[in-house]
């Protein structure tokens, strides 16, 4: 680590932590209690300093400079955090960290009272997150701006007395009391909501479907099909109604996949016509034009070329077509299935996007001679595909498995990262096993 004020402070902090650990191990119960209190106080102070760092990096545009559209995704990579934890830290930093005015001047925190008690170590990160959530709700938004300071100060004082859960309950009661009139009456009918959410389990196979249909006709169509298919198979069929309906939905979908006609997904992407000027083609296609989306940058053009069908159209200097190529597919179906079997979705560590939402990326670009073969392909979601093409992240395959090398600003040692694979543990225990895919 290079000499710097932060490096010197880190060294002193490490020495202090070692001294605390050594002192704690020599004492009785009272010393361990004091160790707990000291550790919590230091942790809260460090959380406050980390929040300042997040706010400063965001204010200076450092995250955006490294290709991140949001501080949350940057923290996920930088500190290896789950998305929810990273989002909480960003929300807290935005609420209690200093801000920049239009003229560049540093402004006080958006929640000044909460920032003060957080800086003093009287509250934890979880307490501050509760206050941020309470003041971001619609009832709090209906309060006039001049009344915000009072409730915020009350919440900050209460945070030193209550647990986060108790603070949530107390703060909700305070907020509702201040918003006694509630929202303005609205005589317009509520909008109809028709939605179906598919969530894949993070730690086991399968997933969850949750839906809502305010449109009676849509709900009746689904209910009629499921009711007809979910009848007990025999008199001894002891499945519950919920189990029969769940299996009926799967059976109907399987039948449609086998016999119906569906829009192409999961690799069968729409045809894109990319218009390339002859001069650009002669200089290795520095730019292209989509029919509807307009001009493509070289980065975007390379990303599209990773996993799509395309019709090349060469134009002369007057915009007249000279040649229109035939449709070609970059990734054959069988090869895509092989990549899917290996990667199981986006291969980037911490990402859980399933295969239908992913694209195939050439590790060695196709235009640089990279083969369209399993050993040169990796499955990425759109966000991480864009990250590979537009930032300093590097993906490679080692022993046939994708691994990702972060930029030096994320990890100075640039240690490779890869997703954990449960079958590797099984192989270590039971030896190699053959895996068959049934389609």
C-alpha positions in Angstrom: 0.0 0.0 0.0 1.5 3.4 -1.0 2.2 5.9 1.8 -0.8 8.3 2.3 -2.8 9.7 5.2 -5.4 7.0 4.7 -2.8 4.3 4.6 -1.2 5.7 7.8 -4.6 5.8 9.5 -5.4 2.3 8.4 -2.1 1.1 10.0 -3.0 2.8 13.3 -6.5 1.4 13.1 -5.1 -2.2 12.6 -2.8 -1.7 15.6 -5.7 -0.5 17.7 -7.9 -3.4 16.7 -5.1 -5.9 17.6 -4.6 -4.2 20.9 -8.3 -4.4 21.6 -8.4 -8.1 20.7 -5.4 -8.8 23.0 -6.9 -6.9 25.9 -10.3 -8.5 25.6 -8.9 -12.1 25.7 -7.4 -11.4 29.2 -10.4 -10.1 31.0 -13.5 -11.4 32.8 -17.1 -11.1 31.7 -17.1 -7.3 32.3 -14.1 -6.9 29.9 -16.0 -8.9 27.2 -19.0 -6.6 27.6 -16.7 -3.6 27.3 -15.2 -5.2 24.2 -18.7 -5.5 22.7 -19.4 -1.8 23.4 -16.1 -0.7 22.0 -16.5 -2.8 18.9 -20.0 -1.4 18.2 -18.9 2.2 18.8 -15.9 1.7 16.3 -18.2 0.0 13.8 -20.7 2.8 13.9 -18.0 5.4 13.4 -16.6 3.4 10.5 -20.0 3.1 8.9 -20.3 6.9 9.1 -16.9 7.4 7.5 -17.8 4.9 4.8 -21.0 6.8 4.1 -19.0 10.0 3.7 -16.7 8.2 1.2 -19.7 7.0 -0.8 -21.3 10.4 -0.9 -18.0 12.0 -1.9 -17.3 9.5 -4.7 -20.8 10.0 -6.0 -20.7 13.7 -5.8 -17.3 13.8 -7.7 -18.7 11.5 -10.4 -16.1 8.8 -9.7 -18.6 6.0 -10.1 -19.9 7.3 -13.4 -16.3 7.7 -14.7 -15.7 4.0 -14.3 -18.9 3.1 -16.2 -21.4 2.6 -13.4 -24.9 4.0 -13.9 -25.6 3.8 -10.1 -23.5 3.9 -6.9 -25.3 0.7 -5.8 -23.9 -1.4 -8.6 -20.4 0.1 -8.0 -20.5 -0.8 -4.3 -21.6 -4.3 -5.2 -18.4 -4.8 -7.2 -16.1 -2.7 -5.0 -17.1 -4.3 -1.6 -18.7 -7.6 -2.8 -22.0 -6.7 -1.3 -25.5 -8.0 -2.0 -27.6 -5.5 -3.9 -29.9 -4.9 -0.9 -27.0 -4.1 1.4 -25.4 -1.9 -1.2 -28.6 0.0 -1.9 -29.1 0.6 1.9 -25.6 2.1 2.2 -26.2 4.4 -0.8 -29.5 5.6 0.6 -28.0 6.4 3.9 -25.0 8.1 2.3 -27.4 10.3 0.2 -29.4 11.3 3.3 -26.6 12.1 5.8 -23.7 12.9 3.6 -22.8 16.4 2.4 -24.2 17.5 -1.0 -23.0 19.8 -3.8 -24.9 22.8 -4.9 -25.2 24.0 -8.5 -22.2 26.3 -8.0 -20.1 23.4 -6.5 -20.5 24.6 -2.9 -20.8 21.9 -0.3 -24.3 21.9 1.3 -25.4 20.4 4.6 -26.8 16.9 4.7 -30.4 16.3 3.6 -31.2 15.0 7.1 -29.0 17.1 9.3 -30.2 16.0 12.7 -29.9 12.3 11.7 -26.4 13.1 10.3 -25.4 14.6 13.7 -26.4 11.6 15.8 -24.9 9.2 13.3 -21.6 11.0 13.3 -21.7 11.0 17.1 -22.0 7.2 17.2 -25.4 7.3 18.9 -27.2 5.4 16.2 -26.4 2.5 13.8 -26.6 2.3 10.1 -29.8 0.3 10.5 -31.4 3.1 12.6 -30.5 5.7 9.9 -31.9 3.4 7.2 -35.3 3.3 9.1 -35.4 7.1 9.2 -34.6 7.4 5.5 -37.4 4.9 4.6 -39.9 6.7 6.9 -39.3 10.1 5.4 -39.4 8.7 1.8 -43.0 7.4 2.2 -46.0 9.2 0.5 -47.5 10.4 3.9 -44.2 12.1 4.8 -44.0 13.6 1.3 -47.4 15.3 1.9 -45.9 17.2 4.8 -45.1 20.9 4.0 -41.3 21.4 3.6 -41.2 23.7 6.6 -42.4 21.0 8.9 -39.8 18.4 7.9 -37.1 19.5 10.3 -39.2 18.9 13.4 -40.2 15.2 12.7 -36.7 14.5 11.4 -35.1 15.8 14.7 -37.6 13.8 16.7 -36.8 10.6 14.8 -33.1 11.3 15.3 -33.5 11.6 19.0 -35.7 8.5 19.2 -33.0 6.5 17.3 -30.8 6.7 20.4 -33.5 5.1 22.6 -35.1 2.4 20.4 -34.0 -0.6 18.4 -34.5 -0.2 14.6 -37.7 -2.2 14.7 -39.1 -0.1 17.6 -38.0 3.1 15.8 -40.0 1.9 12.7 -43.1 1.4 14.8 -42.7 4.7 16.7 -41.8 6.7 13.6 -44.8 5.2 11.7 -47.1 6.4 14.4 -45.5 9.9 14.4 -45.8 10.1 10.7 -49.4 9.1 10.6 -50.3 11.5 13.4 -48.8 14.4 11.4 -50.6 13.2 8.3 -54.0 12.9 10.0 -55.9 14.2 7.0 -54.4 11.7 4.6 -54.3 12.1 0.9 -56.7 14.3 -1.0 -59.9 12.5 -1.9 -59.8 11.1 -5.4 -63.1 10.1 -7.1 -61.4 8.6 -10.2 -61.6 4.8 -10.3 -58.3 3.1 -9.3 -56.2 1.9 -12.3 -56.4 -1.7 -13.2 -53.2 -3.6 -12.4 -52.4 -6.8 -14.2 -49.0 -8.2 -13.3 -47.2 -11.5 -13.0 -43.8 -11.7 -11.3 -41.3 -14.5 -11.8 -38.6 -14.8 -9.2 -35.9 -17.5 -9.3 -34.8 -18.9 -5.9 -31.3 -17.8 -5.1 -30.2 -20.8 -3.1 -32.1 -23.7 -4.6 -33.7 -24.8 -7.9 -37.1 -23.5 -8.9 -38.8 -20.2 -8.3 -41.9 -18.3 -7.2 -44.8 -16.8 -9.3 -46.9 -14.0 -7.8 -49.6 -12.4 -9.7 -52.5 -10.0 -9.6 -55.3 -9.5 -12.2 -57.7 -6.6 -11.8 -59.0 -7.3 -15.3 -61.8 -9.8 -14.7 -61.7 -11.2 -18.2 -58.0 -12.0 -18.0 -58.3 -13.6 -14.7 -61.4 -15.7 -15.8 -59.4 -16.9 -18.9 -56.6 -18.2 -16.7 -58.9 -19.6 -14.0 -61.0 -21.5 -16.6 -57.9 -23.2 -18.1 -56.4 -24.1 -14.8 -59.7 -25.3 -13.3 -60.2 -27.6 -16.3 -56.7 -29.0 -16.1 -56.4 -29.2 -12.3 -59.2 -31.8 -11.6 -58.1 -34.7 -9.4 -56.6 -37.4 -11.6 -58.1 -40.3 -9.6 -60.1 -40.8 -6.5 -56.8 -41.3 -4.6 -55.3 -38.1 -5.8 -54.4 -36.4 -2.5 -52.7 -33.3 -3.9 -54.0 -30.1 -2.4 -55.8 -27.6 -4.6 -52.8 -25.3 -4.7 -50.5 -28.2 -5.8 -52.9 -29.3 -8.5 -53.2 -25.7 -9.9 -49.4 -25.2 -9.8 -48.9 -28.4 -11.8 -51.7 -27.6 -14.2 -50.1 -24.3 -15.1 -46.8 -26.1 -15.8 -48.6 -28.7 -17.9 -50.4 -26.1 -20.0 -47.1 -24.2 -20.6 -45.4 -27.4 -21.6 -48.2 -28.2 -24.1 -47.9 -24.7 -25.6 -44.1 -25.1 -25.9 -44.6 -28.3 -27.8 -47.6 -27.5 -29.9 -48.1 -23.7 -30.0 -46.4 -20.8 -31.7 -44.6 -18.3 -29.5 -42.5 -15.3 -30.2 -38.8 -16.3 -30.3 -36.9 -15.9 -27.1 -33.9 -17.3 -25.3 -31.4 -16.8 -28.1 -33.7 -16.4 -31.1 -33.4 -12.7 -31.3 -35.1 -10.3 -33.8 -33.3 -9.5 -37.0 -31.5 -6.2 -37.0 -30.5 -4.4 -40.1 -27.2 -2.5 -39.5 -26.4 0.1 -42.2 -22.7 0.6 -42.6 -21.1 3.2 -45.0 -18.5 1.9 -47.4 -15.9 4.2 -45.9 -16.6 2.8 -42.4 -16.5 -0.8 -43.7 -13.1 -0.1 -45.2 -11.9 1.1 -41.8 -13.2 -2.0 -39.9 -16.7 -0.8 -39.3 -16.1 2.0 -36.8 -19.9 2.9 -36.7 -23.2 1.6 -37.9 -26.9 2.7 -38.1 -29.9 0.7 -36.9 -33.2 1.0 -38.7 -35.0 2.5 -35.8 -32.4 3.1 -33.0 -30.1 5.4 -35.0 -26.3 5.7 -34.8 -24.4 3.0 -33.0 -21.1 3.7 -31.2 -18.2 1.2 -31.9 -18.7 -0.2 -28.4 -22.5 -0.7 -28.9 -21.9 -2.2 -32.3 -19.4 -4.8 -30.9 -21.8 -5.6 -28.1 -24.7 -6.3 -30.6 -22.4 -8.4 -32.7 -21.7 -10.7 -29.8 -25.0 -12.5 -29.9 -27.5 -11.6 -32.7 -28.6 -12.2 -36.2 -27.8 -9.4 -38.5 -28.4 -8.3 -42.1 -25.4 -6.3 -43.3 -26.2 -3.5 -45.7 -23.4 -1.6 -47.4 -24.1 2.0 -48.6 -22.1 4.1 -51.0 -21.2 7.8 -50.4 -24.7 8.9 -51.5 -26.5 6.5 -49.2 -27.5 4.0 -51.9 -27.4 0.3 -51.0 -24.5 -1.5 -52.7 -25.0 -4.9 -51.1 -27.5 -6.5 -48.7 -26.2 -9.6 -47.0 -28.2 -12.7 -46.0 -29.2 -13.4 -42.4 -26.5 -15.2 -40.3 -26.6 -16.4 -36.8 -23.6 -15.8 -34.5 -24.5 -18.5 -31.9 -26.2 -21.7 -33.1 -28.9 -23.1 -30.9 -26.9 -26.2 -29.8 -23.9 -24.1 -28.8 -26.1 -21.7 -26.9 -27.6 -24.7 -25.0 -24.0 -25.8 -24.1 -23.1 -22.3 -22.8 -26.4 -22.3 -20.8 -25.6 -25.7 -19.3 -22.2 -24.5 -18.2 -23.0 -21.0 -17.0 -26.7 -21.4 -15.9 -27.4 -17.7 -16.5 -25.2 -14.6 -16.2 -21.7 -15.8 -15.2 -20.7 -12.6 -13.4 -20.3 -13.2 -9.6 -23.3 -12.0 -7.7 -25.6 -11.8 -10.6 -28.7 -14.1 -10.7 -30.1 -13.3 -14.2 -31.5 -16.5 -15.8 -30.5 -17.6 -19.3 -33.5 -16.1 -21.2 -32.5 -12.7 -20.0 -28.8 -13.1 -21.1 -26.7 -12.7 -24.2 -23.6 -14.5 -25.4 -20.3 -12.7 -25.4 -17.2 -13.6 -27.4 -14.2 -13.4 -24.9 -11.8 -12.9 -27.9 -13.9 -10.6 -30.2 -15.1 -12.3 -33.3 -13.7 -9.5 -35.5 -10.3 -10.2 -34.0 -10.3 -13.8 -34.9 -12.1 -15.2 -31.8 -13.9 -18.4 -32.6 -17.6 -19.0 -32.1 -16.9 -22.0 -29.8 -17.7 -23.0 -26.3 -14.1 -22.2 -25.1 -14.5 -18.5 -26.3 -18.1 -17.8 -25.2 -19.6 -16.6 -21.9 -23.2 -15.8 -20.9 -23.8 -12.3 -19.6 -26.9 -10.3 -18.7 -27.3 -7.0 -20.6 -25.9 -4.9 -17.7 -22.7 -7.0 -17.3 -22.4 -7.4 -21.1 -22.3 -3.6 -21.3 -19.9 -3.4 -18.4 -17.4 -5.8 -20.2 -17.5 -3.7 -23.4 -17.4 -0.2 -21.8 -15.2 -0.5 -18.7 -11.9 -2.1 -17.6 -13.5 -5.3 -16.3 -12.0 -8.4 -18.1 -13.6 -11.8 -18.6 -11.6 -14.9 -19.5 -12.1 -18.7 -19.3 -9.8 -20.7 -17.0 -10.2 -24.5 -17.0 -13.3 -23.9 -19.1 -15.0 -21.8 -16.5 -15.6 -18.0 -16.8 -13.8 -15.8 -14.4 -13.7 -12.0 -14.1 -10.8 -9.7 -13.4 -11.9 -6.4 -11.8 -10.2 -3.1 -12.5 -7.4 -1.9 -10.3 -9.6 0.7 -8.6 -12.0 -2.1 -7.5 -9.2 -4.5 -6.4 -5.6 -3.3 -6.5 -4.4 -6.9 -6.7 -6.9 -7.6 -9.5 -7.7 -11.1 -8.1 -10.0 -13.1 -10.4 -13.6 -13.6 -9.3 -15.9 -16.4 -10.3 -19.3 -17.7 -9.3 -19.4 -20.5 -6.7 -20.4 -23.8 -8.4 -22.0 -26.5 -6.2 -21.0 -29.3 -8.6 -17.3 -28.5 -7.9 -17.9 -29.4 -4.3 -19.6 -32.6 -5.4 -16.7 -33.5 -7.7 -14.3 -33.0 -4.8 -16.3 -35.4 -2.7 -17.5 -38.0 -5.2 -15.3 -37.5 -8.3 -16.2 -36.3 -11.8 -19.8 -36.9 -12.9 -21.4 -36.7 -16.3 -24.2 -34.2 -16.6 -26.9 -34.7 -19.2 -29.2 -32.0 -20.5 -32.8 -32.9 -21.5 -34.5 -30.4 -23.9 
